Amino acid sequence: MSTRSPAKLEVRNATTGDIPGILSLIGRVYAAYPGVENYTPGMIRGQINNFPAGQFVALYEGEVVGYCAASRIDEHVALAPHDWESITGNGFGSRHDPTGDWLYGYEMAVDSKQRGLRIGKRLYEARRALCERLELKGIVFAGRMPNYRRNRNKVDGPVDYVEKVREGKIKDPVIGFQLSNGFEPIGVLENYLPEDKASMAMAAHMVWRNPYVDPDEPPTHRVPRDIESVRLATCQLQARAVKDFDEFIRNVEYFVDVAASYECDFICFPELCSLSLLSFERKKLSPMEAIDRLTDHRQPLVDALSDMALRYNINIVGGSHPTRTDDGDIQNVAYVCLRDGSVHAQEKLHPTPNEAYWWKIKGGDSVDVIQTDIGPVGVLICYDSEFPELARRLVDEGARIIFVPFCTDNRQGYMRVRYCAQARAIENQCFVVMSGNVGNLPGVDNMDIQYAQSAIITPCDFPFARDGIAAEASENIEALTIADVNLADLTWARAEGTVRNLTDRRFDLYRIDWTQGPRPDGQQVPSRAPMESKGPGGG
């Protein structure tokens, strides 16, 4: 009987489950380069989500010991002067162009303890095989020049340095390795990575040309008009008094059941929909007493939603729930319960002035995509949708659907959220699902009156609905609104649409710099007290 032991070394495409190992590896590698910072988890997540085929890991006995990242890039961008920030989309790999005719490598990290296994060479071979399979013109990247600073007095500038390395007169471990793997220099990129002091911010512009592609033949790469159908449901829920927790859950489950019967992949509920749980309190509660009651309901609510997601085989964006979180802060949190049993929390980053003043709600610290069986999605709770940098962050991480649970008390507030949601769909070429409350709940602060017209919004281009609206509910009535959307239309629009908002960003002029956490003093900018009601103000 033949037996086979498991492989010790494996090279494969990276997945989001590899992110901790990748970050650990890069942290070890970058320790040798003072001033060069590690990626954030969101950056690695974006690299994988934006071009899964281009990211590779090497694992030795289950541990990540090598990582390389690449995007497809147009020739006029890849071969022109550029820097690391602009070519990588600030490290998220969001500059990826599905019609690009070159494979651009922007990261290669190998554990120094495993260099004898030729992991770097194996990763290069995987990248080269991808280039050949996609019939691209070749591979291009910017290589570090780590011995340049110590040898700068021996050469007439960086171009001369690269040439002398090529001639064997000066040794450079990085350029030498790349030359030995069939790459050739076509120039030097100045100020490519300012943090790279050993290279004096210089990088060798290296290429490998695919011998199976005629360089003079015009590229024919087109994005196929595939079908990646997703069925979305938005629940415009009526605020109503309930006699106990179980009655509220039955009301929610009714709509989950209906959406599941239509085989929806997602259902989204409104912001603050759980405030109906305050309707059966026997006495008038102060804002802090109300928060304490809602905190008591948090875990039973999450458990019930998670159970529904599993039983009905549907992903549930459970609106939002004001609660005192484990760190003691009062926050407005959206709980996303997936049909695989996992539960995710997204805090509202920007509480409205009313929320901050009356409820003492604080904003959360981060916004990141949530990995689902349909792909990465994002959640922006109401007012957060009015800050375009948040949606851009989610799309950079790979989101193609953004859910916006909202709660607005009048038409002006609703229109702020609606117009901003439409803008986010256009500027990010993504789908946006809005879900709001209707009706009123006397005796419960923040639910006095409601105004909503929930909608499923699309970009505005040929593959999409005429007005950029896949479906919308009637105003101010309880309703479940369902629409099919095609995620492949987004891929096409981003690469070949009438306008290409993501591709055409001016990375050379502006970027969003995300901090690693909240303000050092732990404080947020205070909001001025509202002049009148305790209503949410809404968006």
Disulfide bonds with the S-S distance in Angstrom:
none
